[in-house]
Amino acid sequence: MIPQLDLQRQHAALREELLGAAARVLGSSRFVLGEEGRALEAEVAELCGTRHAIGVGSGTDALRLALAALEIGPGDEVVTTAFSFIASASAILMAGATPVFADIEADTFAIDPAEVERLLGPRTRAVVPVHLYGHPAALDRLCALARARGLAVIEDAAQAIGATYAGRPVGSWGDLACLSFYPTKNLGACGDAGMILTSRDDLALRLRELRDHGSAERYRHVRLGFCSRLDELQAALLRVKLRRLPAWTEARRRIAERYRELLAEAPLGLPVERPAARHVYHQFTVRSSQRDLLAKRLAEAGVGTAVHYPLPIPGQPIFERGSRGAADWPRAWQAAREVLSLPCFPELADAEVEAVGRAVRRALE
Ligand SMILES: *Cc1c(COP(=O)(O)O)cnc(C)c1O
């Protein structure tokens, strides 16, 4: 059996180091807002090319706090993609604002800047592009569009830590960017954790207050805040893994390159990597008009796959316009019918990559 993702391999290889890091935190018995968190913030800010990084409880909270820092709320519209994980849009709803969904580019699966432009209105305050599967959205066009109209850009970089666009790290393009360290992400904690990136000093200060009950100093609360901190235990574990991230990203890219060779002749859509983009392959997601049959045959052949995502966000029951979805967002709906993510994680063995390639070709015969 070749799993779509196997986190046990990663944790077996790092077991002693991770246990050592956890022991260090237990020894200090400082669990919230301490040295490990500060060190992780500095290391991630350095990697992503921003002045500040603010650790929070999850990627979803990162998005909520980012919107709160920009004081986006009732009456405001935020344009985001129709095709992503639900949190990209639910965070906007939780802020009291209205998500406005843009269709995607057929090749990158990321938000289409032309659609964003069409949907901007007098109430629009921000744009939330998602770097889906680890491929950067068209950040140059999106940021230019937003700047020209005085709108904020909040990058949802939950799937794309380490990716670059035009040579610049994702996360450094927007006013704010959000990372998730959910266990299955390219840099995954052993629990929930997230981070917000920014180079704006004013937003960084506000975010540090927002994550800690709106307090700038102890027991003095200057704004309505959240209780959402990245704890010391997760920070220490993440620091162990962060040192491996560049090598892990290279491993993901090598797997993707080999899949491309193995599947070059197969009747499938392969992921694109735009010339300006450096993809980090959070997922290696193919397209097939026979997706469900392909997944079934691969499962029978012992190859795990996953569908990210079977239903576009505006089609989710919490959004009422679902019935009109396919007409309004045809590319998102087509993607939801066709996408299939193959096994792609750093510990996947060469022989397994070859076996997956063979199994996919055979399943499509
Ligand atoms: C994982 C993810 C999130 C949410 O992160 P959590 O840490 O699970 O809250 C948001 N957006 C995208 C695109 C994600 O993949």
The ligand as a Tripos MOL2 file, in Angstrom:
@<TRIPOS>MOLECULE
LIG
   15    15     1     0     0
SMALL
NO_CHARGES

@<TRIPOS>ATOM
      1 C1         -5.1500   24.3950    5.9370 C.3       1 LIG1
      2 C2         -5.6810   25.5920    5.2960 C.ar      1 LIG1
      3 C3         -6.2420   26.6610    6.0130 C.ar      1 LIG1
      4 C4         -6.5570   26.5880    7.4820 C.3       1 LIG1
      5 O1         -5.5140   26.2430    8.2970 O.3       1 LIG1
      6 P1         -5.7950   25.5380    9.7170 P.3       1 LIG1
      7 O2         -4.4450   25.6000   10.3550 O.co2     1 LIG1
      8 O3         -6.2590   24.1560    9.4380 O.co2     1 LIG1
      9 O4         -6.8020   26.3540   10.4380 O.co2     1 LIG1
     10 C5         -6.6290   27.7920    5.3380 C.ar      1 LIG1
     11 N1         -6.4890   27.8840    4.0060 N.ar      1 LIG1
     12 C6         -5.9740   26.8860    3.2740 C.ar      1 LIG1
     13 C7         -5.8340   27.0680    1.7970 C.3       1 LIG1
     14 C8         -5.5690   25.7010    3.8830 C.ar      1 LIG1
     15 O5         -5.0830   24.7080    3.1280 O.3       1 LIG1
@<TRIPOS>BOND
     1     1     2 1
     2     2     3 ar
     3     2    14 ar
     4     3     4 1
     5     3    10 ar
     6     4     5 1
     7     5     6 1
     8     6     7 2
     9     6     8 1
    10     6     9 1
    11    10    11 ar
    12    11    12 ar
    13    12    13 1
    14    12    14 ar
    15    14    15 1
@<TRIPOS>SUBSTRUCTURE
     1 LIG1         1 GROUP 0 **** ****
